[in-house]
Amino acid sequence: MNVHKNARLTLLGRERIVRQIESGQKPKAVAEAAGVCPRTVRKWVKRYRREGLAGLLDRSSRPHRLYRPTPPAVVEQVARRSCR
């Protein structure tokens, strides 16, 4: 997955944040140094502790499931039109 062009943190930046927190620095200080909010720092540290380095990789923003998925009849109708 490509890094978003406006992303504040790359994989290396996320690793740096985790190392700083693990060394005892406060989330607020780490966040200020990285140019992100403390909530973002906590998110990446939580993912790292739960999943290891794999937790720091980019993920799709696509939802796991939809609240109101497209009705099957509409999906079928669109599929028929696109096959023409």
C-alpha positions in Angstrom: 0.0 0.0 0.0 1.3 3.4 -0.9 1.9 6.1 1.8 -0.5 9.0 1.5 1.3 12.1 0.1 0.2 14.1 3.2 0.9 11.5 5.8 2.7 12.8 8.9 4.1 9.3 9.7 5.7 6.7 7.6 6.5 3.2 8.9 9.9 4.5 10.2 8.2 7.4 12.0 5.8 5.1 13.7 8.6 2.8 14.8 10.5 5.9 16.1 7.3 6.9 18.1 7.0 3.4 19.6 10.7 3.3 20.6 10.4 6.7 22.3 7.4 5.6 24.3 9.0 2.3 25.2 12.1 4.2 26.5 9.9 6.1 28.9 9.0 9.4 27.2 5.5 10.8 27.6 3.0 10.6 24.8 2.4 14.3 24.7 6.1 15.1 24.3 6.5 12.4 21.6 3.4 13.7 19.8 4.7 17.3 19.8 8.1 16.2 18.4 6.4 14.1 15.6 3.8 16.8 14.7 0.8 14.6 15.6 -1.7 14.5 18.5 -1.2 12.3 21.6 -4.1 10.2 20.5 -2.3 9.2 17.3 0.8 8.2 19.4 -1.4 6.1 21.7 -3.0 4.4 18.7 0.3 3.3 17.1 1.7 2.2 20.4 -1.4 0.1 21.1 -1.2 -1.5 17.7 2.4 -2.2 18.2 1.9 -3.9 21.5 -1.0 -5.9 20.2 0.5 -6.9 16.8 4.2 -6.2 16.8 5.8 -4.5 13.8 3.0 -5.7 11.6 0.7 -3.4 13.5 2.6 -0.4 12.2 2.0 -1.2 8.5 -0.5 0.8 6.5 -4.0 -0.5 6.4 -6.9 0.0 4.1 -9.5 2.5 5.2 -12.2 0.3 3.7 -14.8 -0.7 6.3 -14.9 -4.4 7.3 -18.7 -4.4 6.8 -21.3 -1.9 5.7 -24.0 -0.6 7.9 -26.5 -0.6 5.0 -25.1 -2.6 2.1 -26.5 -2.2 -1.4 -29.5 -4.4 -1.9 -28.9 -7.5 -4.0 -31.4 -6.4 -6.6 -29.5 -3.2 -7.2 -26.2 -5.0 -7.4 -27.6 -7.4 -10.0 -29.0 -4.5 -12.0 -25.6 -2.7 -12.1 -23.9 -5.9 -13.0 -26.2 -6.4 -16.0 -25.7 -2.9 -17.2 -21.9 -3.2 -17.0 -21.8 -6.4 -19.0 -23.3 -4.8 -22.1 
